[in-house]
């Protein structure tokens, strides 16, 4: 699936559910301080799927992914969620019926190419911006954790994340890996 097809799929099948997802997270995980970070983490996980069009139930997968991200966040913070999860539920958080997980040779090659493009895009960022992006999207740190770890303000972290995402999008657009969107063209 090309970047353009993946973006189209995302905007058609995932983004319309964002208000319901935010309501679900607020109700189900009220102890989490920043649901924005959790939504972003959920989106990152979904965008890492090789061929999301193969999902049988995108909305169910979205909510399951968000729940998994919340559980991971609780585990990282050594906190206990307000709800309990049966032991077998924590081992199989994503039902296997949602995905056909056997990648083809073409998908494996595409994954490698995507990783190489992403690595090149990240290398093109200024050092501090790249560091913030890696802490957020690779290590899964929240904005507050990044600010504390790097001894910078939360506003600076958000600025670096915004610049990093925008610059990576421009990098992909300039190389024909994604279509230029109206928002990208206007901000140039």
Helices and strands as residue ranges (DSSP letters): H 3-13, G 15-17, H 18-28, H 35-47, G 52-54, H 58-76, H 87-91, G 96-98, H 105-123, H 127-137, H 143-150, H 154-174, H 182-187
